[in-house]
Amino acid sequence: MLLLAELTQKIEDCRKFDELSKKRRDELMSTAELLDEVLLEPYISDANMRLLVRKVTVHENEDGSLDVSLEFNGDFKDSSSVCFEINE
């Protein structure tokens, strides 16, 4: 009887995993669609920025230059760092 209960539990766990995987895939598609929609605009509004970016970190270096780091909402597996040097 214990073996049947264990197998039933494993089947239920697989079903839950499948549901979670489908939900995650749908969320990723929504993230991609949101990004496409935001990029159609000539600028990023405050509301869209808040949808895309979870956290902004600004660090002032000893030489007075700034390092800005953006932590995005959503799952962006391919990411990169970009540095801009602004001369005033």
N, CA, C and O atoms as a GROMACS GRO file, in nm:
protein
  352
    1MET      N    1   0.082  -0.119   0.000
    1MET     CA    2   0.000   0.000   0.000
    1MET      C    3   0.087   0.126   0.000
    1MET      O    4   0.051   0.226  -0.061
    2LEU      N    5   0.201   0.121   0.068
    2LEU     CA    6   0.292   0.235   0.074
    2LEU      C    7   0.346   0.268  -0.064
    2LEU      O    8   0.358   0.385  -0.098
    3LEU      N    9   0.378   0.168  -0.144
    3LEU     CA   10   0.430   0.190  -0.278
    3LEU      C   11   0.327   0.263  -0.364
    3LEU      O   12   0.364   0.353  -0.440
    4LEU      N   13   0.201   0.227  -0.354
    4LEU     CA   14   0.095   0.294  -0.429
    4LEU      C   15   0.084   0.442  -0.388
    4LEU      O   16   0.067   0.528  -0.473
    5ALA      N   17   0.095   0.470  -0.259
    5ALA     CA   18   0.088   0.607  -0.210
    5ALA      C   19   0.208   0.688  -0.260
    5ALA      O   20   0.193   0.805  -0.296
    6GLU      N   21   0.325   0.628  -0.262
    6GLU     CA   22   0.445   0.697  -0.312
    6GLU      C   23   0.433   0.728  -0.461
    6GLU      O   24   0.468   0.838  -0.505
    7LEU      N   25   0.385   0.631  -0.537
    7LEU     CA   26   0.367   0.653  -0.681
    7LEU      C   27   0.261   0.759  -0.708
    7LEU      O   28   0.278   0.842  -0.798
    8THR      N   29   0.153   0.757  -0.632
    8THR     CA   30   0.049   0.858  -0.647
    8THR      C   31   0.105   0.996  -0.618
    8THR      O   32   0.074   1.092  -0.689
    9GLN      N   33   0.187   1.007  -0.516
    9GLN     CA   34   0.248   1.135  -0.482
    9GLN      C   35   0.342   1.183  -0.591
    9GLN      O   36   0.344   1.302  -0.624
   10LYS      N   37   0.422   1.090  -0.648
   10LYS     CA   38   0.513   1.128  -0.757
   10LYS      C   39   0.437   1.176  -0.879
   10LYS      O   40   0.479   1.271  -0.945
   11ILE      N   41   0.326   1.110  -0.910
   11ILE     CA   42   0.243   1.153  -1.023
   11ILE      C   43   0.188   1.293  -0.997
   11ILE      O   44   0.189   1.377  -1.086
   12GLU      N   45   0.141   1.318  -0.878
   12GLU     CA   46   0.088   1.450  -0.841
   12GLU      C   47   0.198   1.557  -0.849
   12GLU      O   48   0.173   1.668  -0.896
   13ASP      N   49   0.318   1.522  -0.802
   13ASP     CA   50   0.430   1.616  -0.809
   13ASP      C   51   0.463   1.650  -0.955
   13ASP      O   52   0.492   1.766  -0.987
   14CYS      N   53   0.459   1.551  -1.042
   14CYS     CA   54   0.486   1.574  -1.186
   14CYS      C   55   0.380   1.665  -1.246
   14CYS      O   56   0.412   1.752  -1.327
   15ARG      N   57   0.255   1.646  -1.208
   15ARG     CA   58   0.148   1.731  -1.259
   15ARG      C   59   0.168   1.876  -1.214
   15ARG      O   60   0.150   1.969  -1.292
   16LYS      N   61   0.204   1.893  -1.087
   16LYS     CA   62   0.228   2.028  -1.035
   16LYS      C   63   0.346   2.094  -1.108
   16LYS      O   64   0.341   2.213  -1.140
   17PHE      N   65   0.451   2.016  -1.132
   17PHE     CA   66   0.567   2.068  -1.203
   17PHE      C   67   0.529   2.111  -1.344
   17PHE      O   68   0.572   2.216  -1.392
   18ASP      N   69   0.447   2.029  -1.411
   18ASP     CA   70   0.401   2.062  -1.546
   18ASP      C   71   0.320   2.191  -1.546
   18ASP      O   72   0.339   2.275  -1.634
   19GLU      N   73   0.231   2.208  -1.449
   19GLU     CA   74   0.151   2.330  -1.439
   19GLU      C   75   0.240   2.451  -1.415
   19GLU      O   76   0.222   2.557  -1.476
   20LEU      N   77   0.338   2.435  -1.326
   20LEU     CA   78   0.431   2.544  -1.296
   20LEU      C   79   0.513   2.581  -1.419
   20LEU      O   80   0.536   2.699  -1.445
   21SER      N   81   0.558   2.481  -1.493
   21SER     CA   82   0.636   2.506  -1.614
   21SER      C   83   0.554   2.582  -1.718
   21SER      O   84   0.605   2.675  -1.781
   22LYS      N   85   0.429   2.544  -1.736
   22LYS     CA   86   0.342   2.613  -1.832
   22LYS      C   87   0.319   2.758  -1.788
   22LYS      O   88   0.322   2.849  -1.870
   23LYS      N   89   0.296   2.777  -1.659
   23LYS     CA   90   0.273   2.913  -1.607
   23LYS      C   91   0.398   2.998  -1.629
   23LYS      O   92   0.388   3.113  -1.672
   24ARG      N   93   0.514   2.943  -1.600
   24ARG     CA   94   0.640   3.016  -1.616
   24ARG      C   95   0.662   3.053  -1.762
   24ARG      O   96   0.706   3.165  -1.792
   25ARG      N   97   0.633   2.960  -1.854
   25ARG     CA   98   0.648   2.987  -1.996
   25ARG      C   99   0.555   3.100  -2.039
   25ARG      O  100   0.595   3.189  -2.115
   26ASP      N  101   0.431   3.098  -1.990
   26ASP     CA  102   0.336   3.204  -2.021
   26ASP      C  103   0.384   3.338  -1.968
   26ASP      O  104   0.369   3.440  -2.035
   27GLU      N  105   0.443   3.339  -1.848
   27GLU     CA  106   0.496   3.463  -1.791
   27GLU      C  107   0.611   3.516  -1.874
   27GLU      O  108   0.621   3.637  -1.895
   28LEU      N  109   0.698   3.428  -1.922
   28LEU     CA  110   0.810   3.471  -2.005
   28LEU      C  111   0.760   3.531  -2.136
   28LEU      O  112   0.814   3.630  -2.184
   29MET      N  113   0.659   3.469  -2.193
   29MET     CA  114   0.603   3.523  -2.316
   29MET      C  115   0.544   3.661  -2.289
   29MET      O  116   0.557   3.752  -2.371
   30SER      N  117   0.480   3.677  -2.175
   30SER     CA  118   0.424   3.807  -2.139
   30SER      C  119   0.534   3.910  -2.122
   30SER      O  120   0.518   4.025  -2.162
   31THR      N  121   0.646   3.870  -2.063
   31THR     CA  122   0.760   3.961  -2.046
   31THR      C  123   0.813   4.005  -2.181
   31THR      O  124   0.842   4.124  -2.200
   32ALA      N  125   0.826   3.913  -2.274
   32ALA     CA  126   0.876   3.946  -2.408
   32ALA      C  127   0.778   4.038  -2.480
   32ALA      O  128   0.820   4.134  -2.546
   33GLU      N  129   0.650   4.010  -2.468
   33GLU     CA  130   0.550   4.095  -2.531
   33GLU      C  131   0.550   4.235  -2.471
   33GLU      O  132   0.538   4.334  -2.542
   34LEU      N  133   0.565   4.242  -2.339
   34LEU     CA  134   0.571   4.372  -2.271
   34LEU      C  135   0.692   4.452  -2.321
   34LEU      O  136   0.680   4.571  -2.349
   35LEU      N  137   0.804   4.386  -2.330
   35LEU     CA  138   0.926   4.453  -2.376
   35LEU      C  139   0.909   4.504  -2.519
   35LEU      O  140   0.949   4.616  -2.550
   36ASP      N  141   0.849   4.424  -2.605
   36ASP     CA  142   0.824   4.467  -2.743
   36ASP      C  143   0.734   4.591  -2.745
   36ASP      O  144   0.759   4.685  -2.821
   37GLU      N  145   0.632   4.589  -2.662
   37GLU     CA  146   0.538   4.702  -2.657
   37GLU      C  147   0.608   4.829  -2.608
   37GLU      O  148   0.588   4.937  -2.664
   38VAL      N  149   0.688   4.816  -2.504
   38VAL     CA  150   0.758   4.932  -2.448
   38VAL      C  151   0.856   4.990  -2.549
   38VAL      O  152   0.871   5.112  -2.558
   39LEU      N  153   0.923   4.904  -2.623
   39LEU     CA  154   1.025   4.952  -2.718
   39LEU      C  155   0.965   5.019  -2.842
   39LEU      O  156   1.038   5.083  -2.918
   40LEU      N  157   0.835   5.006  -2.862
   40LEU     CA  158   0.770   5.076  -2.973
   40LEU      C  159   0.761   5.226  -2.948
   40LEU      O  160   0.753   5.304  -3.043
   41GLU      N  161   0.763   5.266  -2.822
   41GLU     CA  162   0.753   5.408  -2.787
   41GLU      C  163   0.889   5.476  -2.805
   41GLU      O  164   0.992   5.410  -2.791
   42PRO      N  165   0.890   5.606  -2.836
   42PRO     CA  166   1.017   5.678  -2.853
   42PRO      C  167   1.090   5.703  -2.720
   42PRO      O  168   1.208   5.737  -2.720
   43TYR      N  169   1.020   5.687  -2.609
   43TYR     CA  170   1.081   5.704  -2.477
   43TYR      C  171   1.016   5.605  -2.382
   43TYR      O  172   0.911   5.548  -2.413
   44ILE      N  173   1.077   5.584  -2.266
   44ILE     CA  174   1.021   5.493  -2.166
   44ILE      C  175   0.956   5.576  -2.057
   44ILE      O  176   1.022   5.656  -1.990
   45SER      N  177   0.827   5.558  -2.040
   45SER     CA  178   0.754   5.632  -1.937
   45SER      C  179   0.792   5.580  -1.799
   45SER      O  180   0.848   5.472  -1.785
   46ASP      N  181   0.760   5.658  -1.699
   46ASP     CA  182   0.785   5.617  -1.561
   46ASP      C  183   0.716   5.485  -1.530
   46ASP      O  184   0.774   5.397  -1.468
   47ALA      N  185   0.590   5.472  -1.574
   47ALA     CA  186   0.514   5.349  -1.547
   47ALA      C  187   0.579   5.228  -1.614
   47ALA      O  188   0.591   5.123  -1.552
   48ASN      N  189   0.622   5.242  -1.740
   48ASN     CA  190   0.687   5.131  -1.808
   48ASN      C  191   0.823   5.099  -1.748
   48ASN      O  192   0.862   4.982  -1.740
   49MET      N  193   0.895   5.202  -1.705
   49MET     CA  194   1.024   5.179  -1.641
   49MET      C  195   1.005   5.097  -1.514
   49MET      O  196   1.083   5.006  -1.486
   50ARG      N  197   0.902   5.129  -1.437
   50ARG     CA  198   0.875   5.054  -1.314
   50ARG      C  199   0.834   4.911  -1.342
   50ARG      O  200   0.860   4.822  -1.261
   51LEU      N  201   0.769   4.887  -1.457
   51LEU     CA  202   0.734   4.751  -1.495
   51LEU      C  203   0.857   4.670  -1.532
   51LEU      O  204   0.865   4.550  -1.502
   52LEU      N  205   0.954   4.733  -1.597
   52LEU     CA  206   1.071   4.663  -1.646
   52LEU      C  207   1.183   4.651  -1.543
   52LEU      O  208   1.252   4.549  -1.539
   53VAL      N  209   1.202   4.754  -1.460
   53VAL     CA  210   1.318   4.760  -1.372
   53VAL      C  211   1.275   4.740  -1.226
   53VAL      O  212   1.187   4.810  -1.176
   54ARG      N  213   1.340   4.644  -1.160
   54ARG     CA  214   1.311   4.616  -1.020
   54ARG      C  215   1.391   4.708  -0.928
   54ARG      O  216   1.341   4.755  -0.826
   55LYS      N  217   1.518   4.733  -0.965
   55LYS     CA  218   1.606   4.808  -0.875
   55LYS      C  219   1.712   4.882  -0.956
   55LYS      O  220   1.768   4.829  -1.052
   56VAL      N  221   1.739   5.006  -0.915
   56VAL     CA  222   1.846   5.087  -0.976
   56VAL      C  223   1.946   5.119  -0.865
   56VAL      O  224   1.908   5.168  -0.759
   57THR      N  225   2.072   5.091  -0.891
   57THR     CA  226   2.178   5.120  -0.795
   57THR      C  227   2.276   5.217  -0.860
   57THR      O  228   2.325   5.192  -0.970
   58VAL      N  229   2.304   5.327  -0.792
   58VAL     CA  230   2.399   5.426  -0.842
   58VAL      C  231   2.513   5.436  -0.741
   58VAL      O  232   2.492   5.454  -0.621
   59HIS      N  233   2.636   5.423  -0.793
   59HIS     CA  234   2.756   5.432  -0.707
   59HIS      C  235   2.848   5.539  -0.763
   59HIS      O  236   2.882   5.537  -0.882
   60GLU      N  237   2.889   5.632  -0.677
   60GLU     CA  238   2.984   5.734  -0.720
   60GLU      C  239   3.125   5.687  -0.689
   60GLU      O  240   3.156   5.655  -0.574
   61ASN      N  241   3.209   5.684  -0.790
   61ASN     CA  242   3.347   5.642  -0.776
   61ASN      C  243   3.432   5.755  -0.720
   61ASN      O  244   3.388   5.870  -0.715
   62GLU      N  245   3.554   5.723  -0.679
   62GLU     CA  246   3.644   5.822  -0.621
   62GLU      C  247   3.673   5.937  -0.718
   62GLU      O  248   3.693   6.051  -0.677
   63ASP      N  249   3.673   5.906  -0.849
   63ASP     CA  250   3.702   6.010  -0.948
   63ASP      C  251   3.579   6.092  -0.985
   63ASP      O  252   3.586   6.177  -1.074
   64GLY      N  253   3.467   6.067  -0.919
   64GLY     CA  254   3.345   6.143  -0.944
   64GLY      C  255   3.254   6.080  -1.050
   64GLY      O  256   3.141   6.125  -1.069
   65SER      N  257   3.303   5.977  -1.120
   65SER     CA  258   3.219   5.910  -1.219
   65SER      C  259   3.116   5.822  -1.148
   65SER      O  260   3.132   5.786  -1.032
   66LEU      N  261   3.011   5.789  -1.220
   66LEU     CA  262   2.902   5.710  -1.162
   66LEU      C  263   2.893   5.573  -1.228
   66LEU      O  264   2.910   5.560  -1.349
   67ASP      N  265   2.866   5.473  -1.148
   67ASP     CA  266   2.833   5.339  -1.198
   67ASP      C  267   2.684   5.320  -1.170
   67ASP      O  268   2.639   5.335  -1.057
   68VAL      N  269   2.608   5.286  -1.275
   68VAL     CA  270   2.464   5.265  -1.261
   68VAL      C  271   2.435   5.120  -1.296
   68VAL      O  272   2.474   5.071  -1.402
   69SER      N  273   2.366   5.053  -1.206
   69SER     CA  274   2.330   4.913  -1.226
   69SER      C  275   2.178   4.900  -1.223
   69SER      O  276   2.112   4.952  -1.134
   70LEU      N  277   2.124   4.830  -1.322
   70LEU     CA  278   1.979   4.807  -1.330
   70LEU      C  279   1.950   4.659  -1.307
   70LEU      O  280   2.011   4.573  -1.370
   71GLU      N  281   1.858   4.630  -1.218
   71GLU     CA  282   1.812   4.493  -1.197
   71GLU      C  283   1.672   4.485  -1.256
   71GLU      O  284   1.580   4.553  -1.209
   72PHE      N  285   1.656   4.402  -1.358
   72PHE     CA  286   1.530   4.397  -1.432
   72PHE      C  287   1.431   4.297  -1.373
   72PHE      O  288   1.471   4.197  -1.314
   73ASN      N  289   1.304   4.326  -1.390
   73ASN     CA  290   1.199   4.228  -1.364
   73ASN      C  291   1.197   4.132  -1.482
   73ASN      O  292   1.240   4.168  -1.592
   74GLY      N  293   1.148   4.013  -1.460
   74GLY     CA  294   1.144   3.916  -1.569
   74GLY      C  295   1.272   3.837  -1.576
   74GLY      O  296   1.366   3.861  -1.502
   75ASP      N  297   1.272   3.743  -1.667
   75ASP     CA  298   1.385   3.651  -1.680
   75ASP      C  299   1.461   3.683  -1.808
   75ASP      O  300   1.425   3.635  -1.916
   76PHE      N  301   1.566   3.763  -1.796
   76PHE     CA  302   1.649   3.797  -1.909
   76PHE      C  303   1.778   3.718  -1.897
   76PHE      O  304   1.872   3.759  -1.830
   77LYS      N  305   1.781   3.603  -1.963
   77LYS     CA  306   1.897   3.515  -1.951
   77LYS      C  307   2.021   3.574  -2.018
   77LYS      O  308   2.132   3.562  -1.966
   78ASP      N  309   2.001   3.638  -2.132
   78ASP     CA  310   2.113   3.701  -2.201
   78ASP      C  311   2.117   3.847  -2.162
   78ASP      O  312   2.034   3.926  -2.207
   79SER      N  313   2.213   3.883  -2.080
   79SER     CA  314   2.224   4.022  -2.036
   79SER      C  315   2.366   4.070  -2.059
   79SER      O  316   2.458   3.991  -2.080
   80SER      N  317   2.381   4.199  -2.054
   80SER     CA  318   2.514   4.255  -2.073
   80SER      C  319   2.527   4.381  -1.989
   80SER      O  320   2.427   4.439  -1.945
   81SER      N  321   2.649   4.421  -1.969
   81SER     CA  322   2.677   4.544  -1.898
   81SER      C  323   2.725   4.647  -1.998
   81SER      O  324   2.805   4.617  -2.087
   82VAL      N  325   2.676   4.768  -1.984
   82VAL     CA  326   2.714   4.876  -2.074
   82VAL      C  327   2.763   4.992  -1.990
   82VAL      O  328   2.700   5.028  -1.890
   83CYS      N  329   2.874   5.049  -2.029
   83CYS     CA  330   2.929   5.165  -1.957
   83CYS      C  331   2.927   5.285  -2.050
   83CYS      O  332   2.966   5.276  -2.166
   84PHE      N  333   2.881   5.395  -1.997
   84PHE     CA  334   2.879   5.520  -2.073
   84PHE      C  335   2.968   5.620  -2.001
   84PHE      O  336   2.964   5.631  -1.878
   85GLU      N  337   3.047   5.689  -2.076
   85GLU     CA  338   3.130   5.795  -2.019
   85GLU      C  339   3.072   5.927  -2.069
   85GLU      O  340   3.066   5.952  -2.189
   86ILE      N  341   3.029   6.009  -1.975
   86ILE     CA  342   2.967   6.136  -2.011
   86ILE      C  343   3.065   6.247  -1.976
   86ILE      O  344   3.105   6.263  -1.860
   87ASN      N  345   3.100   6.322  -2.076
   87ASN     CA  346   3.191   6.435  -2.055
   87ASN      C  347   3.109   6.563  -2.057
   87ASN      O  348   3.039   6.591  -2.154
   88GLU      N  349   3.119   6.638  -1.951
   88GLU     CA  350   3.041   6.764  -1.943
   88GLU      C  351   3.127   6.881  -1.982
   88GLU      O  352   3.080   6.994  -1.981
   0.00000   0.00000   0.00000
